[in-house]
Every structure is written in C-alpha cells, then in structure tokens.
Amino acid sequence: MWNRSDVDFVDSADVPWERPAEGEFGVAGGGRRRVLSRDPGDGAATAVQRVIDAQRGVLAAEADIYVLSGGGVLNGEPIAVNDYVHVAAGAEVDLVPGVRGLVLYCGFWAPPAFGPGAGDRGGVAVTHTERLQWTPATWSGEVELRPGAMLKTLRRDDRAYIYLAAMMPGWRSESEEAHPVYEESYKIYGDVLMGARGVMREGSYFFRSPGVFHGPLYSRGGTMSFIRSDAATTTEYRDPPPGGAWDELARQAYVD
C-alpha cells in the first residue's frame, strides 16, 4: 500500500484518462480513470475515476473513496459531493450514479478487482463530511500553529488516519516541515504554496514518504485537502534556506 515512488506533486488534469481493465471497478459503462500513483508490490493504487453507469458487484480491495462531483445512490443511500466512503475488502457495492455521473477520488488498498456476486453489504460506510465540525489542527505537536488551520477526522484505526485539512485565506507556516508518516494528499479546492515546488491547486496530488521536508506553506485564497496517512502525524520543523522564505516564494509563485 505505501511502497510507492514519491509524487511531489502532479496536477491530475495532466494525467491522461484511461479505461480500467476488464474485471476492475469502474469499467462498466465506459468509465475512465486517471491513475495518480501505484504500489508495484501489492497493486494498491490511487485514481480519479469517472463513473457513468451502475456498478454492481463485489469489490475485492478495501477502498477509501471521496466524491468530487456528481451524485448517486450507494447501497440504497444517497451520496453527494464531499461524502467519504469506506469500503471493506469483499464488500458488496451497488452504485447507481445520477444523470450527471460521478467523479470519485479512489484510494484502493489492493488491485481494484470487481466482479459479480454477493458480499457484505454492511461493509460500506458513508460519512457525510459536511455534517462534521471542524476542529483545530493537531499535526504540529507542541508547536502552536497560526489560527485558521483546521481538520475533520474521517477514519482513524491501527492502519490509517484519514482526514480533511483546511486553511483559511492568508494562512501560512513559515518553516519547512517533515512528518514521520506516509502522506497522500488530493487538493479538493483552493491553493497552497508548497515551498519552492510551487502552488498546488484544485486537483493537485502528492504522495510523500516519511521524513521529506516541504514548505514553507501559504494559502492565498484558502484550501481544503483529502489526506491519507498510515498514522496520525507530528511535525519536525526547520528554517528555510536563504531565498526560501514564504513571502519571497509567494511573490514568484502567484502570478496574476
């Protein structure tokens, strides 16, 4: 699942659409996907998937799914934009997209084999994230963050910590930082300066190994991201090198 090459970072719109392979989730009805990263060892993969027709069967892989656009009905329950879905391995999935289809961010923990049959219908859990309250961010450890960095915890167990992270317009963290966990992030909306790497915008994605320094961080218009890690995180900070201050980088990166 976590044995992937770092991707830091890519605009998902630059990744070509492809047809899922026969026997994989999303292939029915001419669905398409953009594969953002993959573990070559166990076949776990992350993709943006466009689903047009009904998908009915059993999903072999555990999956974390976030609704990016559209709506539909999943196992009898309506789903809409910003809903998070956890699917257990071997769960039965009956997904009927609405007339406009669905675009999903899908993080599969194994190859997304999908075939006919009956499975555990209770293995699908939907979280309507907009009903959750934002809480102050906790990833900085004992270092106090500037006000305006918030999170919503979606799933926390001995295998994963999955959450939404948001920053208000103008929020910044002036240091470079690294985390002792794997970190995978997809930009739902907004912008964030990722140090000298540039500005992540809606649809940007990264996968990062533990201990990789990044930053300073700054969001001109505010931002929200869907993040998966192998555990809840803490942060190590260091001063940026000469020429790497947040305001210097922002002047270069934000061009009207």
Buried (B, 14 or more C-beta within 10 A) or exposed (E): BBEBEEBBBBEBEEBEEEEBEEEBBBBBEEBBBBBBBBBEEBBBBBBBBBBBBEBBBBBBBBBBBBBBEBBBBBBEEEBBBBBBBBBBBBBBBBBBBEEEBBBBBBBBBBBBBBEEEEBEEEBBBBBEBEEBEEEEBBBBEEEEBEEBBBBBEBBEEEEBBBBBBBBBEEBBBBBBBBBBBBBBBBBBBBBBBBBBBBBBBBBBBBBBBBEBBBBBBBBBBBBBBBBBBBBBBBBBBEEBEEEBBBEBBBEEBBEE
